[in-house]
C-alpha cells in the first residue's frame, strides 16, 4: 500500500508515526479496507492531544473558548486570558493560527490533513449539539 497517496485518517497516522509500507501494512492488516477509527474520532484525538499538547485547555471541550489564566496587570487591574471561541472560525483561520501561533498560542506542526480533521471535529460537535 502506498501511504503517501492514501488519504484515510489511519494512513495519515501511520505516516506520522514513521511506518513504511511494511509497517503500515502490518498496522492495517486486521482492518481490511476500513479504518479502525472514524474521521470524527481522528479529529477528536488530534483536538484533545495534538503532538502532546491539547487544544482543550485554551479552546474548551467543544471549541467554545476557555479561561487560561487570571492575573493582575501592572496597574493593579484584574485581567483574564481566554482562548477564543473557534466554533465558527474558517478552516483557513484555524490553519493560519496553528501554523503561526498568534499571541500566546504555541505553534504546531500539523499537516493540512490533521488540521482539516480538527476543523471537521469541531464542526461535527457543534452540529450534534444543535441537533439535540
C-alpha positions in Angstrom: 0.0 0.0 0.0 1.3 3.5 -0.9 0.7 5.5 2.3 1.9 8.7 0.6 -1.2 8.7 -1.6 -3.7 7.1 0.9 -5.8 9.8 2.5 -7.5 7.9 5.3 -7.0 9.0 8.9 -5.3 5.8 9.9 -2.9 6.0 6.9 -2.0 9.6 8.0 -1.5 8.4 11.5 0.8 5.6 10.2 2.8 8.1 8.1 3.1 10.4 11.1 4.4 7.5 13.2 7.0 6.8 10.5 5.7 3.5 9.3 6.8 2.5 5.9 4.9 0.2 3.5 5.6 -2.9 5.5 5.0 -1.4 8.9 1.9 0.4 7.7 0.5 -2.8 6.1 1.0 -4.6 9.4 -0.8 -1.8 11.2 -3.7 -2.1 8.7 -3.7 -5.8 8.2 -6.5 -6.7 10.7 -8.6 -3.8 9.4 -9.2 -4.8 5.9 -10.3 -1.9 3.7 -11.7 0.2 6.6 -10.1 2.3 9.3 -10.5 1.3 12.9 -11.3 4.9 13.8 -13.7 7.2 12.1 -12.7 10.7 10.8 -14.6 12.1 13.8 -12.6 10.1 16.2 -9.4 11.0 14.5 -10.2 14.7 14.7 -11.2 14.2 18.4 -7.9 12.5 19.1 -5.9 15.4 17.5 -8.0 18.1 19.2 -7.5 16.5 22.6 -3.8 15.8 22.2 -2.1 17.1 19.1 1.6 16.5 19.4 1.3 16.1 23.2 -0.4 19.5 23.8 -4.2 19.6 23.9 -6.4 22.3 22.4 -8.9 21.7 25.2 -7.3 23.8 28.0 -7.5 27.0 25.9 -10.4 26.4 23.5 -12.6 24.2 25.6 -14.1 20.7 25.1 -16.1 21.9 22.1 -14.1 24.9 20.8 -16.2 27.4 22.8 -13.1 29.1 24.3 -11.9 28.7 27.9 -10.3 30.6 30.7 -6.5 30.1 30.6 -5.4 32.4 33.4 -6.3 35.2 35.8 -3.8 37.8 36.6 -3.3 41.4 37.8 -1.7 43.8 35.4 1.0 46.5 36.2 -1.8 49.0 37.1 -3.3 46.5 39.6 -6.3 45.7 37.4 -7.7 42.1 37.4 -7.4 40.5 34.0 -8.3 37.3 32.3 -6.6 35.5 29.5 -9.1 33.5 27.5 -8.7 31.2 24.5 -11.0 32.3 21.7 -14.2 30.5 20.6 -13.2 28.7 17.4 -16.5 27.0 16.6 -17.3 29.4 13.7 -13.7 30.0 12.6 -13.0 29.1 9.0 -10.6 26.4 8.0 -8.1 29.0 6.7 -8.3 30.9 10.0 -7.6 27.7 12.1 -4.9 26.7 9.6 -3.1 30.0 9.9 -3.4 30.0 13.8 -2.0 26.5 14.0 0.9 27.4 11.7 1.8 30.8 13.1 0.8 30.6 16.8 -0.8 34.0 17.2 -0.4 35.8 20.6 0.2 33.2 23.3 -0.8 30.2 21.3 2.1 27.8 20.6 2.9 27.0 17.0 2.0 23.4 16.0 3.5 21.4 13.1 0.3 19.7 11.9 -0.3 18.6 8.4 -3.2 20.1 6.4 -5.0 16.8 6.8 -4.6 16.9 10.6 -5.8 20.5 10.7 -8.8 19.5 8.5 -9.6 16.6 10.9 -9.6 19.0 13.8 -11.7 21.5 11.9 -14.2 18.8 10.9 -14.4 17.5 14.5 -15.2 21.0 15.9 -17.9 21.4 13.3 -19.4 18.0 13.9 -19.5 18.5 17.7 -21.4 21.8 17.0 -23.9 20.1 14.7 -24.5 17.4 17.2 -25.2 19.9 19.9 -27.5 21.9 17.8 -29.4 18.8 16.8 -30.2 17.9 20.4 
